[in-house]
Amino acid sequence: MSLISVRNLEFSYAQSSVKAVDNVSFDIEKGSYTAIVGTNGSGKSTIARLICDLEKPAGGTIEKDSNLRIGLVFQSPKDQLVSSIVAKDTAFGPQNLKLPKGEVELRTIECLNIVELLDKANSSTTALSLGQTQKVALSGMVALWPEVLILDEAVAMLDPESRQKIFEFLRYWHKTNHTIIHITHDIDAVREADFVIGIEKGKVVYNGDRVKFLEKPENADFINGKPLEPARLWLKPAVEKGEIKKTLSFQKVSFAYDVSDEKSRVTDISFDLYKGTLTAMTGPSGAGKSTILELGSGLLEKSDGKILSNGTPALVQQNCSAALFENFAADDVAFGPMNRGVKGKKLKETVKSAMERAGVPYEQFGERQTARLSGGEQRRLAIAGILAMEDDILFFDEPTAGLDGKARYQIMQLLRQLAGEGKTVLFTTHRLDEAAFADREIKILNGKVTEDSLWNIKSEKNTEDNLSELKMHSAATMLKGLRGASLSVSGAKKKGKSPVEKLPAFIRILLFLALFVVSLVVRPWWLCLTMFGVSLFYCLLSGFNLKRLLIAMLKIFPFLLFFAILQLLVHPALPDEPVYFAWKFITITPSKLLFVLAAFLRTDASLACISGFFISTPEQDLIQGLKVLLFPLEVIKIPVRYFILIIEIIFRFVPLLLDECISIIKTQIIRGGMKKVKGVMSKIRAIIPLIVPLLIQTIKRSEALADAITMRCFK
């Protein structure tokens, strides 16, 4: 029996003359397991969105039961999450189904256990690695118990062990008569399916049995790519003899995002990289691989140890979609060379060459909008942007994640070619064949190097005379501040409970509102001074650092001073009071000074209240407190759920946008932008180029969040 019937389906994106889906027809039977395969940009994800009613077809029909519950795990996992807390995100869907509280909790625990993230239940979603984020996205969708589960590259960023755990769950899910559609480039995922639908340039090129599909070697190669040849065996003896030049050295390097969390650290990392070599770094999701790459790129400041290098490495980030901030593909690739003074014909040649090497030819992709590219195309474009820089030390974070077999093979061959040209290349991967393809493998587990094929090699000829200590980029201090703000807003910073935090959540809300409103409405200066003292005491009891509060007050002081001058000009003096200063129409009197003093005190008191409240009331407490306070309205059938959702979205969206800002700044730093960011004016000038790309990302994230809420059954 057909559960979903697709007939002559057609769809084109706006401003594109090419059909993304062209006359596609197929059936999905109840209880079937179907793999949809095809090259990047072939239309697979678009078909999934059409089935889920996230896009409207230009032609054709999709027949399905109107009450059929379909769950879609997005290709970009960060687009899937609604809440900023892991457990609350998984619980969001079941809550929308109005299930009993006990059932919601049971599903949340069970689904987080399936993806092995139960120990992260109370963690912030912004503090997770991309692989862990992918697990949370899967957990939140499975918690809905959908009759049809669509996975869009849902295991692309997971390590082999985690991937096998997910496959085990999918086998169980399939045996319980659930329907699965898996969009994938993973040959292991295809082997799990019963049927295969092949898509190429928006058309169906195969629709049938999986066994018959894999019988043809060209089909297996189409998915998995050509086999990668094992690594050359010259590296170890060459290092022993001192025949190759050392270009970068990590020496007992340590770093922690949160010193109170053992799992957020990298500790005593030591390894060397060499000219003309290809090195793979492996380890499970969240092991610290991306952190190590960012430390080596000058984007993070180590807490201990040394990093020596003969240049600043260029990094291709794992979250490639966030690394693209120009509207058109060619402009994005040109950003780095332009910052280095490349112009005119030379610039165009550089961009063309980089795009060609990365598998996104200039003639085909140059004028394409970056937001309209598929996930795999975005990844290759991000690689092109770094190739155009022509740096000697190159880092690639999961460069083949989400790529089809042909593109994966091309990128791995490209990495080998770059090493052959004398560049130092380090990449992270979860794939065993890619690790074996490299000259060397460094294994990372829980923030430590557990295995390195070059351990115990000592060579007097490999000196560090040509290396100098790597300096963190000046603009990277902005990253540190934004990262701290993101963790604060999301509640990811761990701390002991303060006296205020021990109060019931609804009491905390009422206390804050009372102090905040009184701080704003009092007028006599002595009452303002009293409320300022009370607010400081409240801030202290909330656990907020008073030094940080003082710094915040000093930062807003220039703005307060500006408004104080305006008040001195427009505020009337009292009759017969003494005049301290008079010049034309400007006078300074005791009442004016007290008026300004009161304004300063009111502003600082309200700032102290806000700081204390947000440090002592994380998102889950705020939501719980609001539910208690708004319960009387719910009893009389006033829908308060919408208001609660808006608060949840704000808590999710603010740190998400801060992370987007961080990604854009990282990209600009890596590609030679944001040089010499010191002082207030220089920071303002540095922020201006971020405004347009951040607005674009805000719109993209808003659209994605709307889709995520729709797929999580919110009505």
N, C-alpha and C positions, 0 to 999 in steps of 0.2 A: 504494500500500500504506500503510495507516494505521500510523504509528509509535506514536502515542498516541491512544487512543480514550476520550473522556470521555462518560459517559452519566448523565443525571439527577442531576448532582452538587449536593449541598446542604451548607451549613456555616454555623454561627452561632458567634460568639465568646461566651465566658462572660459572664454578667451582661448579655446583650443579647437583646432579644426580636425584633430585626430580623435576617433572614437575610442574611448577607454574600454568600452564593452560593445562588441559588435555581433549582433544576431546570435546570442548565446542561449542554448537550450539544454536542460538536463533535469533529472529527477533525483530527489533525495528520499530514500525509503526509510520508514520508521525503524529505529534500532540499528541503522547502518553506520559504518565508520568509513568516511570518505576523505581522501587526501586530495587537495587541490594544489597542483604544482605548475610552475612556469617561471620564466625569467623575471627579474626585477622590472616593474613597470608594465607587466603584461595585462594587468587588470584584475588580479586575484582579490586584492583588498577591496577594490571598488565593488565587485560582485557581492562580497560579504556585507558591505554597507547597504547595498540595495536590498538584500534579503532581510536585513534588520530595519528597513524603512528609515535609515539615516540619510539616504539620498532618494530622489524620485527619478524613476527611469524615463528616458526620452521616448522609448518605444518598447513594445512587448509587455508581458505579464509575469507576475509572480503569484502563484496560487498557494495559499496556506490557510490553516485554521486561524480565525481572528483571535482566538484565545491562546494560540501557541506561544509558549514562553521560550524565547531565544536568547541565549547569552553569548556575547561577543567579547573576547579578550583582545584588546587592541594591540596593534603592532608596536606602538610607542607606549610602554607601560605607565609612564608618568601622566599620560592623558587620561588614564583609566581611574585614577584615585580621586576620591571625593573628600575624605576626611584626612586630617594631618596626623592621626594616630592609627597605628596598624590595626588594632582590634576593632576600633570604631569604623574603620573603612570596610572591613569584612562584614560587620554587623549592619551596615547601611542598607543593603538590599533586603535582607530578611525583615528589618524594621519596616520598610516600605510595604512589605507584604502583610503587615499588621499581625505577625506571628506572636504568640505568647513570649514573654520575656525569657522564660526558661529555654524555649526552643531556639530563640535568637542566640543566647549564650552557648547552647550546645553546638549549633551550627558553626559559630565563630571559632570555638575551640577545635572542633573536628576539622574544619577547613584549613586553619592555620597549622594544625598538626600534619595535614596532608602535604603542605609545602614546606614543612620543617621550619616554621617561623613562630612557633608558640612562645619561644623565649623572647621574641621581639614584640609581643602583643601590645605592650605599653610604650613602645618606642615611637619616635616621630618618623613618619614616612619620608621626610626630607633627609633623614640621617642614614638612609639605607643605600647600599650599592645599587646599580642599575639591575643586576641580576636578582637581588632581593626584592626590588620594586616589581619586577616581572612576576615573582612568586605571589606578592600581595595582590596584584591585579587578578591573577588566576584564582586566588582564594576568594576574593570578593565576588567573582562571577559564579563560581561553583556553589557558593553559599545560597544562591537563589534556587538551586536544584532545577536548572533549565531543562526543558525537554530536548532542546537542540543546543549543543555547546559548540560554538565556532571559535577556533584558536587561530589567530593571525600571527604566525611566527612566535608563538607563546613560550617556546623553550630555546630561542635563538641565543640568549645571553646567559644560559645556565651551564654550570660545569657538568661533566659527564655523569657524576653520581646523582646530582639533583635531577638531571634530565631523565635518568632511569627510574627514579622515584615517581616522577610525574607520569611516565609511561605506564608504570605499574598501576597507578590510580586510574588512568584512562582505560586500561584493560578491564579493571573492575567496573568502571562507569559504563563501559560498553556492554558488559555481561548482564548488567541490570536493565538492559533494554533502552538505554539512553542513546540518542543520536549524536554523532560527533562529526564535525567538518573541520579538518586540520589543514590550514594553509601553511605550506612549509617548503623549505629547501633542504631539509634534513632527511637523508636516506633512511635513517633508523625510524623516523616518524612515519615515512611512507610504508615501511615494512609492517607497521602496526595496523594499517588500514585494510579494509576489504576491497574498496574500489578507489580508482584514481581518475581524476578529471584534469587533463592537461590544457593549460591556457597559453596562447601565444598571440601577442598583438591584439588582445581583446576577443579572440576567437577560440572556440573549443577545438583542440587538435587531437585529443584522446578522451574517451569516456568508456571505461570498462573495468575489467578485473585487474586487481593489483598484481597478481602472479604473472599474468600475460604481459603486463606493462614492463615488469622487471626482467622478463625473459630476454628482452632485447638489450644488449650491452649499451647501445647508444642512449637508451632512456635512463639507465643507471648513471651513466656519465653526465647526462643532461642535468640530473639532480645534484649529484655529488661532485661533479667536475672531474677532470682527468686526475689520475693518481699522482700524488706528490712524491717525487723521488727522495729517498733518505738523504740525510745531510752528508756533506763531505767530512772526511776524518782527519783533515789537516790541522784543525785549530789547536788541539791540545799540544802536539809536539812543537807547533810553531810558537805558542806562548812559552813553552818550556825553554826553547832556544832563544827567546827574545827577538824573534824575527818580525813581529808585528807591533805596531805602535799603540800604546794605551791612550785612550781619548777621554775616558771618564772613570772616576773612582768613587764609590760609596764606601765610607769608612765609619763603621759603627754608628750609623745614622738612626735616630729615633724621632718619633713624632706622635702626638696624640690630639685628636679632635676634642676629646673629652677625657681629662686625666683621671676621672673617677670610673671610667669604663674600660676594662681591660681589652674588650673586643674592638675598640676604636683606635688601637695603637699599632704602630709598626716599631719594632725594637731591634737595635743592634744590626741593622741591615748593612752588609758588606759584600761588595762584588765590584769587579772591574769590567769595562767594556773596551773593545779593541777596534781599530780602523779596519774597514773592509769585512766586518763580520755581521752575521745575522743571529740574534739572540732571542729566544722565546722565554717569556715569563708565564708560568702556569700556577694554578691554585683555584680553590673554590670561590664562589661569589662572596664578596665581603672579606676576603683574606688580606687585602691591603695593596693589591697590584696597582690600581689606579692612583692611590695615594703616593706610592713610590715614584711613579712616572711624573706626578705633579711636583714632588720634591725635586726630582732631577731636572725639571723644566723651570725652576725658579718661581713657581706659583705658590708654593707653601714654604713656610719657614721652619726648618728643623729645630727640634728642641735640644738635640745633642749630636755629636759626631761631625764629620766633614764630608763635603761633596766637592771633589776636584774635577775640573773639566778644561778642555781647550776651546770651549765655546758653549753658548747656551743652546741646549737641545730644543728642537721644535716638536710639538706634540699634537697628534690628531686625537681629539677627545672621543671618548666612548659614546657620549650622547651627541651624535653628529647633527641631529636636527637643530639642537640648540646652538651649535657652532656656526650655523649659516645665518647671517643677519642681513645680507644684501638682498634686494628683491629679485635680481636676475643672476643666473648662474655665473656668467663670465665676470660680472662686477665683483662677485664674492671671491673668485679666484684671484682677481687683479688686486685686491685690497693689500695683500702683503707686499708684493713687488713695488707697488706705488709708494708705500711707506718707506721703501729703501731707495726711492728716487728713480725707479725704472719708468720710462715714459715712451710714448709714441709707438713706433714700429717694434721696438725691442719689447715693450710691454705686451703687445698683442701676440708676438711670437712666443713669449714666455708663457702666457695664459693658454694659448693653443697647445703648446707642447705638454704642459702639465695636465690639461684636460684629456688629451689623447692618451697619455700614459696611464691615467687613472681609469680609463674606460668610459669617459663621458665626453665624446668628441665635440669640439667647439661648434661645428656646423649644425649638429643635431641638438645640442643642449645649451649653447651659449645664450640664447634669448629666452630660455625656459625660466619660469618663476620657481624659485627654490622651494616655496611652500607647496607647489604642485608636483614635486618630484616624489617618487616612491621612496621608501625607507632605504633600499639598497642604492638607489641613485644618489640620495643625499649623502650616504656614507662615502661613495666614490668621489663626489664633489668635494667633500671635506678633505679627503686625501689629496685631491688636486690642489686645493688651496695651500697645503703645506709643501707639496712638491715645487710649487711656483716660487717658494722662498729660497730654494737651492741651498739649504743649510747642510752641514756636514754630519751632524748627529740628529737622528730622527727617531721619535718615539711614536708608536701606533698602539692605541688602546682598543683591543678587540676589532681590528680592521676588517675582518670578514664576517662579523655578526650580521645576519639577515641577508647576506648576499647569495645569489643563485650559484650553482656549481661552476659555470663558466666564469663568472665574475670573481668568484673566490679563487679559482686557479690563476686567473690573470693578476690579481692583487698579490698573491703569494709569490708569483714569478717576478712581479715588479719589486717586491722587497728584496728578493735575491739579486736582481739587477742593480738595485741601489747599493747593496753591499759590494757587489762586483765592481762598482764605480769608485769604491774607496770610502763610502759613507759608513758610519756606525749606525746600525739599525737594531732597535729593541722593540718587540711587540708582545702584547699579552694575548692569550688564547685559551679556550677551553677544549680545543680539538687536539687529539693525540697525534694525528698525522701531520698537523701544522707544526707541532712542537718537534716532531722527529725530522721535519724538513729543515729546521734551523741548524746552525752550526753548534748550538749549545742551548741547554734548557736550565732555567733557574726556577725552582719550585718554592712557592710562598704558602705558608699555612699559619693562620692566626697572627699575621703581622711579622713573621720571622722567615728567614731563608732556611729551608729544611733540606735542600739538596741542590748542588751545583756541580755540573760536570767538570768544572775547572778548579774545584777545591784542591787544596794542598799543593798547588803549583807555585814554586818559588823561582824567580829568575832575577838575577842581578842586573840583567840588561834592560828589563822593563822598569825604568825609573819614572818618576813623576815630575821631572825637572820642567817639562813643557806644559804642565797643568797648573792652573791657578784656581783658587777657591771660587765656587759658583756663588754669585750673589743673587738674592731674591730681587725680582723686579720691583722698582719703586712703587708702581701702581698696584702691586700685589697686596699692599697694606689695605687698600680699599676692599679687596676680596676678604681679608680677615675680618674687617668690620662688618661687611655684609653677611658673611657666614655666621658671625656671632648674633647679628640681628635676626637671621633666619631661625637659628636654633632657639633664641629667646621667644620669638613669636609662636613657634611650633611647640614649645614646651619640651624640646629635646635636651636641654641642659639639665643634668641631674644635680640635685641638691637635697639636703636634709629639709624636713618640714619645718617651716617657721611657725611662730605662735599664731599668726593670722591664718596660715594655711591649715591649721588644725581645726578651725571653725567649720561648721557646715557650709556648703557652697552657697546656699541662698542667703545665709547671714553675711557672708563675705560680700556678696553683691549689694545687699542693702547697706552695709557699712560703707562701702566705697561710694555708692550713690549719695548717701547722706553727707559724707565728708566733701565730696567733689562739688555738689550743689552749693553747700554752705560756703565753701572756699570761693566760689564764683560770685555769690550774691552779697556777701558782707561788704560794707562800705567804709566805716570808720577805720582809720589806719591801725588803731590798737587792736581791733577785732581781726583785721587782716593779719597782723603780726601774731596774734594768738592762734589763728587757724594755720598759719605757716608752721608754727611750732608743733601743733597737733598733727599736721600732715607729715612733717619730718619724722615724728615719733611713729606714726602709722607705717611709713615707708621702712623704717628701721625694723619694726616688728614683723613686717612682711618678708624680710630677708633680702631687700634690695641694698646693694652696696652704695653707701652714701658718697663715696668718692666718685662713682660713676654718675650719681645724681648731680653732684657739684659740676662735673665736666659738662653734663647736658645743659645745666643752667648757664654756664659760661658760654656755651655755643649759641644759645638763643639771646644772650645779653645784647649783642649789637642790634638785633631786631627790636628788642624792648626799648633800647636807647633811642632808636629812630622814632618810635611811636611816642616815647616820653617827650621828645622835642616838639612833636606835633601837638601834644596835649598842653604843653607850656604855652604854645601859641594861641590855641583856641579856647582853653578853659578860662572862664571869667574869674577875676580876683574878687575877694570879698570886700565890702565897703569898709573904709577906714583902717584896713590892715597895713602893716609896714611893707614897704617895697625894698627888696634886697638889691634888685638890679632893674634898670629901665633903659631901653634903647628903642626909640621910635614907638612902634606899637607892641613891642615885646617887653613883658614884665615878669619878674620872678618874685613870688610872694610866698609866705608860709603855707597858705591853703593849697597853692599849686604844687609845691614840693611834697606836701602830705598826700595830695591826690596821686601824684606820680609814684610815690613810695607805696601807696596802697595797691596801685595797679601792678607794680613789680611783685609785691608779696602775693597777690591773688594768683598771678600767672605761675609763680614758682610753687605755690601751695598746690594748685591743680596738677602741675607736672609731677609733683611728689606723689599725689594720690594715684595718678594714672600708672606711674612706675611701680608703686607698691602693689596695686591691684593685679597688673599683668604678670608680675613675678610670682605672686601667691595664688593665682587662679588660672591654671592651665585650661586648655580648651574643654577637656572632658568634664572638669568641675564647673566651668561656666555653663555648659549645656545642661548639666544636671541641675544646677541651681535655677536656671531659667525655667526648666520644666516644672520645678516645684512652685515657683512664683506665678507661673502662668496657668497652673492647673485649674484654678477657678474658672478661667476663661474657656478652657477645654471642656469643663463640665457643662457649660451652657452652650456648647456646640460652636464656639468661635474657633476657626482653624488656626492654631498657633504653630502648627508644624512648619508652615512656610517661613515664618519668622525664625524659627530654630534652624531651618536649613540655610537661610541666608547667613546666619552667624557662623555655621559650620563651614560654609563655602568661603567666607572671609578668612577664617583661620586656615583653610587649605590654600586659598588663592594668594594671600600675602606672601607666605614663605615660598610658594611656587614662583611668583614673580621675582622675588629676591634671588632665587636660584637661577632664573632665566637671566637676570642682570649679571650674576656671577659668571655664567657661561659665556655671555657676550663679552664681558671684560676679559675673561681668560683668552678668548679667541683674538681679541684686539691686541692683547699683550703678546701672545704667541706670534702674531703676524706683524709685529713691529709697531703697533700703535701705542698710544698712551705713554709716551716716553716722558720722563722727568715730571712725575706727578707729585709736586711738593707745594704746600701752601694752599690757601683757600681758593684764590683765583685760578690756579693751575688745576685744582680739582673740579672747579666749575666748568672750565674749558674741556676737561677730560670727559665730563658727564654729558655734555651737549651731543656728541656723536652717538650716545647710547639711546637718545630719546626716540628716534624713528624706529630702529630695530626693536626696541622694547615695546613700543606701541604695536608693532606688527605681531610680536610674540604674544602680547596681551590679547589681541583679537583672536589669534590662533588658539591660545589656551582657553579663552572664553567659549569658543565654538566646540572645542574638544570636551570641555567640562559639561556643556549642555548635552552633548552626545552621551557622556558617561552617566549623567543623572538619568537620562532617558532609558539607557540600557540597564540601569539598576532599579527599574520599576517605580520611579517616583512619579506620582500623579497628583 
